[in-house]
Amino acid sequence: MISNDRIILGLLAALLAFVFATRDRPAWQRLYVFVPIILVCYLVPSLMTTFGLIDVSESRLWDISRDYFLPAALFLMTLSIDIKGILGLGSKAIVMFLTATLGIVLGGPLALWIVAQFEPSIIGSGDTAAWRGLATLAGSWIGGGANQTAMLEVYGYPLENFAALLAVDIIVAEIWMIFLLYGAGAHERVDRWLGADSSSIARLRDSMAAYSAKIERVASANDYVLLFGVAFAVVGLSHFLGGLLGGVFADLQGEDATLASEFFWVVVIATTAGLLTSFTRARELEGIGASKFGVLFIFLLVAVIGTRMDVTKIMDAPAFMAIGAIWMAFHIVLLLVVAKIIKAPFFFVAVGSKANVGGAASAPVVAAAFHPALAPVGVLLAVLGYALGTYGAILCAQMMAGVS
């Protein structure tokens, strides 16, 4: 079993190189039609973990990816964003995002009630009450890891019992992500079933892609030094200001508050820096491949996320896994019903869902599966998810406590 982070990173890099080297070869293209490359980059690392090739229990790769690659990707992928075009998407994008949030808030109490009818012992009591642990799941599925950690501290669920909830979180959420990635490849058929008009999305995609093509040029070494210098200067600034703001709000609201999370502010600041920069001449850095490097960082994130999932842990807590499955099913059904009623494109369904369930690490990945130029839409909605995560999770937790 390989536990050395440097070797694991080498394996992940080799996997990405292999996938992208073969993506345009006819023999491999037939495979990638059925198994999208982004899915391969996620599943292969997860199988490495599941079958014991690598051990990430002591790995720091996720910390590095989250703290360095993620804010850099957020900045680089929002640098060339078309704000006017995104606003032109209309109200359906926000409606589907809020529907996704509502599906998590209401789905938790419903799922707990259903499973408790068959397995009453799942309710528990005291510090080990199920609703306390499930509150961490609500925090993760509405906002992300920072919100999940906040809920763990707020409700005092025992750390020794938390591993099973973490397995439910990763496995259920990422199985849904697999279906979304498949759906992204067949979104025209899904849009026809929904009766949706996706022309506004197509216009945004084309305008952002056209802008990239217009300013594209052959880059020099100086250009790349400038690009990386600006990107990682923003990463450093995001952590510096994030630490300051997190400390200020920790003093004002307590360490459990969402605004007291340094990572929350890192995401907000990196994204805001990209948005503000998109109004300046620095937007022309897209001409030397700013968003392409952002995509590279996103794929590295995908591969590292994959290493955190061991599918055999699904057997550790079958009752919790059943709650997670019913919970996610309710979320999905509500999304599809509302999308059918308002005739929202599947893009809004997928990105609205992952902006909640996956946050800033997954929403741009799903958006990019429709088209790389659309990744910034996922980033913007994911930031909104971070903002709502703790409050929605608290509401959901109190409803689950009432059910208990």
N, C-alpha and C positions, 0 to 999 in steps of 0.2 A: 504494500500500500504506500502510495506516494503522498507525503505530507509537506514537502518542501514547497513553499509558495513560488519560488523562482522556477521550479520544474513544472508546477501546475500551470503557471502563466505561460510557459513555453508550449505546453500541450494545447492550451486554449488558443494561443496565437497560431500554432500549426493548423489547428482545426479551421480557424477563420480563413487562413491562407488557402487551404485545400478547397474549401467551399467556394470561395470567390474565384479561384483558378479554374474551377470546373463548371461554374454556373453558365458559361456561354458555349460549352461543348455539347454537341447534339446528343451524345449518348447519356449525358448527365441531365440535360434539360428535361428529358422525359420523366426522370425521377423527381426533379424539383417542381414539376407541374403538380404532382400529388403530395410532395413533402416540401413546402416552401423553405428556402434557404434559412430564413430567420428561425424557423421551427427546428431545423437541423442544428443550428448554433445554440439552441436552447436545450434540446433533448439529449444530444450526445454528451455534454458535460453532466447532465443529471444522471445518465446511465453510468458514467464513470464513477459517480458517487455511490449509486445504488449497488453496483456490482463490486465495490471495494477497490477499484483501481486507484482512486485518490481519497484522501482523508482531509476534509476542510474544517474539522472541529476546532482546530487552533489557527485556522487561516486568517490572515489579515487582508486578503485580496478584496473582500467586499468592502471593508473600511476604506481601502485605498480607492476603489472604484467609486464608492459613494462620495468621498470627500474631494477627489481630484477629477475623475472622469465625468461624473454627473454634472457638477456645476460648469465645467468647461463645455460639455455638450449643450447644456441649456443656453449658455451665452452664444456659442457658435451657431446654434440652430435658430436662434431668434434674431441674430444679427441682420439677416436679410428679409425679415418678416414683412408682409404687406398688411399693415394694420387696417387700412381702409377696406381691403378685400375681405379680411376676416370679419369685420363688422358687417360687411355685406352678406354674410352667411345667414343673418336674420335670427329670429328668436328661437328657432327650433333647436339650435345647438345648446342654448341655455336650458330650454325645457327638458331636453333629453338628459343633460347632466344632472339637473335637480331630480328628475325621475329616478335616475340611478341612485342618488343619495337616499331618496325616500324608500326605494326598494330595500336598501340595507337597513335603514332604521326600523321599518315595519317587519322585514323578513326575519330578524333575529328573534323577537318575541313569538312570532308565529311558529318558527321552526322548533324552538324550545318547547312550546306547548304541545306540538304534534308528537315529538319524540318522547316527551314525558308521559304521554298516554300509554305508551308501550313499555317504557323503562323509567318508572317513577324515581328510581334511585339516582338518576342523573341529576336531579335538582340539587342535591347536596345541602349543606348548611354551613354557616359561619364563614370563615375565610376561604373554604374550598367550595362554596356555592358555585354552581355552574355559571350563573349569570355574571359573576365577577370575572371569571376566565373569558367568557364570551364577549365581555365588554372590550377586551383587548383585540378581539377579532373585529368588532365593530370599528374600533379606532383605526385598525390597519386598512379595512375595506372602504372606509370613507375618506381617510387621509393618507396614511402611510406609516412607516416605522416609527416616526417621532410621535404620532398620535397614539400608536399602539403602546409604546413605552409609557406614555403619560397615563393611559388607562390602567396599565399594570401597577403603577405607583399609586394612582388615585384609589383603586379598589383593593389593593393589597393581596392580589392572588398569589399563592405560593409559587416561587420560582421552580421548584421541583416538579410541579404539575403543568408548568407553562409549555414544556417541550411538545406535548401532545397538541396543544392549541396552535403552536407554531407550525406543526406538520399539517394540520387542517388548513391553516391560512395559506401555506405555500401550495399544497397539492390541489385544493379545490379551486383557488384563484387561477393557478396556472393551467389547469385542465380547461377552464373557461377561456383562457387566453389562446389555447390551441385552437378552439373552435372559432374564435374571433379571427385568428390568422388565416384559417381556411376560408372563412366568410369574406375576408378582404380580397382573396383571390377570385371570388365569385360574386362580388358585390353587385354587379349589374343584375343578376338573377334575383338576388334578395331585394334590391330596390324595386324591381318590377312587381314582386309579391307584395311589398309594402305600398305600392302605388306612389312611390316617391319620385320627385324631380331632383336629380343630383346635379343639375346644370350649374348651380352657383358654386358647388365644390369643384367641378371641372374647370370653371373659369378661374377660380383662385389658384388651382393647381397649375394651370397653363400660364397664368400671369407671373407666378413665382418662378416657374421653370424658365420662362422667357427672359425674365430679368437676369437670372443666373447666366443664361447663354449669352446675353447681350454684353455683360461685363467680363466674361471669361477671358483669361489671357494666360500665356505661358509664365509661370511663376519662377522667380529667381530665389537663390538662397536667402537674400535679404528679405524677400516677401514672406518666406516661411518663418524666419526669425521674428519678424514683426507680428505675424499672425499668432504664433505661439506665445510671444512676449505679452501681447495684449490679452489673450485668452487666460493665461495663467496668472497674470497680474489681477485680472478680474476675480479669478478663483481665490487668490490670496486676500483681496479686498473683501470678498464675500464672507470669508471666514473671520476676518478681523472685525468687520462691522457686525456680523452675525453674533460673534461672541459678546460684543459690547451690548447690542440690543437685547440679546437673550438674558444677559446679566441684569439689565435694567428692569425688564419685565418680570424676571424671577423675583426681584426685590419688591416689585409693586403687586404682582398677582400670585406669587408662589412658584416654586420650581416645577409644579405639575401643569401649569398653564401652557397652552399651545404656543403663545407668544414668547414663552421663556425658553423655547427650544432653539438652540443655535442652528440646527440643521434646517428648521423652518425658514429662518432668516437667510441662510445661505442660498436656498432655492429661490426665495423671493428676490434677493439682491442680484444674483446671477442672471435671473430672467429679466428683471427690470433694467439691468445694465445693457443686456442685449436689445431690449425694446428701445431704450433711449438712444443707443448707438445706431439703430436702424434709421433714425432721422438725420444722421450725419453722413459725411462723406466716407466715414469708416465702413459704411454698408458695402462699399465697393470691394472690401476684403472677400466678399463672396466670389469675386472674379478669380481668386487664386484657390478657391475650394474650401471656404470656411465651413459651410454646411456639410461638405464631404468628410471633413475631419470630425465634425459633430456626429455623423453617422458611424464613423469608425469607433468613436468612444461609446456610442449606443450599443453597437454589436459586442464590444468588449464587456459592457454591462450585462448584456443578455447572457453571454457565456458564463460570466461569474455568477449571475443569479441561478443559472442552471446547476451549478455545483452545489448549491445549498439545498437541493431537493433530493430526498431519498424516498422513492415511492413505496418502499417496504414499510415505512412508518405509518402507512394508512391503517395497519392492523393494531396499532398501539391504543387507539381510542375509538372503537367503532361507533359508539353513541355520539361522541362529539363530531365524528366524520359524517354521520347521518344528519346531524343538525346543520353542519356546514353545507352539505349537499342540498338540503331542502331550502336553506337560507338563500343560497346562490340561485337555485331554480326559481324562487319567488322573484328575486331581483331581475332575472332574465325575462321571465314571463311578463312582468310589469313593463319592462322596457319595450318589448315587442308589441304589447297591446297599445301602449301610448304612441309608439312609432307608427303603428298601423292607423290609429285614429287621426293623427296629425300629418300622416304621410311624410315622415322624416326619413331621410336617406340612412342607409345602414352605417355609413361613416359616422354619423352622429351617435348612433346606438353604440358602436364599438368604442369610439373615443370617449364618449360620455361615461360609459361603464368603466373603462380602464383608468380614466382620470380619477375615479373614486377608488376602485379596487386595487389598481396597480400604482397610482401616483405618478410622479415625475419620471420614474425609471421605466415604466411600461407604456404609459399613454403615448409618448412620442414614437415608441417602437411600433405600436399598433397603427398609429396615424401614418408612419412611414411605409407600412406594408401596403397601404392604398397608393401612396406615391411619396417619395422622399421629400418633395417640396411641401408636403402637408404636415410634417412633423411638428412645426411650431404651434399648430392648433392644439395638439395634444399637450404641449408644454403649458400653454395658457390655461387650459381647463384643469390640468393637474394642480397648478398653483391654487386655484379656487378650491380644489379638494382639500389641500392642506389647511386652508383657512377654515373650512367647515368641519374638519375631521373630529376634533375633540368635542365640539358642541353636539354634533350629531351622535357621536358615540355615547356621550353622557345621557342624552335623551333615550337612546336605544337601551342602554344599561338599566335605566330606571323602569322602562317598560318591561324588560325581562325580569327585573326584581319583582314587579307587580304580578307577572305570570307565575313566578315561583311561589 
